[in-house]
Amino acid sequence: MKKRTLILENIALTSAGAKGVAVGKTPEGKTVLVSGAVPGDLVHARVKKSKSNYFEAQVHELVQASKDRVDPKCIHFGVCGGCKWQNLSYAKQLEYKESEVLNNLRRIGGVEEFEALPILGSSEPYYYRNKMEFSFSNSRWLTQSEIDSSEDLGSRDALGFHIPGMWSKILDLNECHLQQDPSNAIRLAVRDYAKDAGLEFFDPRNQQGFLRTLMLRQNSSGEWMVLFQLYREAPEDQKALFDFLIEKFPAITTLLFAINSKGNDSVYDLDIQTYYGDGFLMEQMDGLQFKIGPKSFFQTNYKQALELYRKTLEFADLKGDEVVYDLYTGTGTIAQYVARSAKQVIGIESVPEAIDAAKAHAKLNGLDNCTFYCGDMKDVFSDAFLEAHPKADVLITDPPRDGMHQKVVAQILKLAPERIVYVSCNSATQARDIALMKEQYRVVKVLPVDMFPQTHHVENIALLERL
């Protein structure tokens, strides 16, 4: 017997919750987390999951629209899942992101007194990404109307994004507003050429086919990198496709490919082959040069990343004679950004390829005051490490979303730098770590930075000073 769908009527949504949901309450006071809505909406909500103290739901009917609701820019909004806040005004997006950061610091971090700088919004709330990845599939996602239709649906080939929670289903993208032109034109040209040429789109369920993934990357000078993952070799077909693209889009300065017959699309263990160009792009940030390859980690929002680095340097308040530690240094971008204002910078990172890139970039930029170490942070950043290196005056940390391991926090307290600049992509784990340090450090000021407009994600920079 089919389970009856529970509809909660006239739910007033009053705030934004985690992962972009809107939050309201039932008349009995039970919390309702509604996807597809924005704060200020009045909705009938269809329950997806019922927990002891809250419901997870989605919009069944929009009864009254919020004054902050806007028309989504993209025709794929609501299906793609990538830009969950396109229906919320950008001013309100910033307001809720700023509120999330401050609430986490107060609720989780137990911090009340600090200077809260206004969130640094993006000057470009669309077309801000410099890297996009798309997947091929021979079984595109069908809408319910298509499923119910008796008409011939034509080709099921698709090039686009995975449907959230459905790894084998790909939304065939006709437009995307996250990357500048000619991103859409390149993707559509690839899709149409492949269909016309009868090239096999990947079959994710049976693990077979030819075209698997497409990555498009650009630099701030307007040069483009194209990377194909192919399930198998087909020399004549791939040459014809590659030559077609290079001729049609002069902005493509390098084109690469890799054969990937494994069970996932991860690029990091693949042998990348350069078909055209140098195999990399060059990027510059305030006079620093960075060589960006197909496996390189580099901030996807170039303009906001530049603002983030400038503010990090400002928070560090370097005079030129300081020793700076940069934990979770990645490819050493922040380390090198502050190195020109410091006596010495010591960076630690767990990914060997990232450390190799950091060392190469330091050499490229003529920075001989940067030293980089590779290994698990909680293991490398040890008592022996502290004894073997000069004491840090300033410590910068930019950990992954999980935040810092407790052992790392303990070592920071043992090191006792005068200032800590904590850059975070997850203000909840940042607040948790700050709570562990508040007996020895006070939070002076924080600055939320919006790196990903149209989504719920927000970065935060916090300055801590030793008591």
Order of alpha helices (4+ residues) and beta strands (2+ residues): beta-beta-beta-beta-beta-alpha-beta-beta-alpha-beta-beta-alpha-beta-beta-alpha-beta-beta-beta-beta-alpha-beta-alpha-beta-alpha-beta-alpha-alpha-beta-alpha-beta-alpha-beta-beta
